[in-house]
């Protein structure tokens, strides 16, 4: 009987190569994480001194006047992203379903390509488009205009991630459902979407995170304000614009508050990610496909 073991030299070389590649992968992971940790650490160190109950609940003050807050900017950011989500999520999910389930049609191919082109558009161009169409027409900066601009940022992301998530659903599930006589629309809604909704929700979250961190479209469409907006058709403050204005000012107090606002923005996104991961994600992972 022949000995199937490798020669000692080859076996040793494979072990060394395996260890080397393992170390290389660990190093690349560390190099990828280090910039994130440095940014988070810097923002926390600079922004933590500004965080207080008053900072989160009061309105802004004049430069070099201590005690101001960012309450209106927090409310404004949530308002704009909320409007953008109401517009982009239904349209984006519907488009993603069409790209996935009717991918063989020419319309799906062309519209999918245009969706990818829209994904690469600079956000300031989208903001400028909404500025011309809405702001100049109504002669008014508003949270609504900013929501429309942010929806254009979110829509292609949601559509593409929805499409890619649903394409991962096994074709056999679709075929089994159709073989049982279930209509195609019900198969898509009850089988395909229910199976791929983890990725779908992840895509929506990514789009919300992208929109929350945008500054240029909001500058061109909502401007800013030092008060709470009484209507979505009025100039409205936002965290990103506030960070930009405070960070570029000569006031040391405003600069510190800009770091504090940046920390609040990061904590909001971190909280949203954790909420989805530990509540929605756990619920979805334990759910069964309903027919």
Protein Blocks (a to p, Z undefined) as FASTA:
>chain_A
ZZfbdcfklmmmmmmmmmmmmmmmmmmmmmmmmmmmmmmmmmmmmmmmmgcfklmmmccd
dehiahiacklmmmmmmmmmmmmmmmmmmmmmmmmmmmmmmmmbmklmmmmmmmmmmmmp
cfklmmmmmmmmmmmmnopacfklmmmmmmmmmmmmmmmmmmmmmmmpcfklmmmmmmno
pafklmmmmmmmmmmmmmmmmmmmmmmmmmmmpmklmmmmnopafbdcfbfkbccddfkl
mmmmmmmpmbfklmmmmmmmmmmmmmmmmmmmmmmmmmmmmmmmmpccdZZ
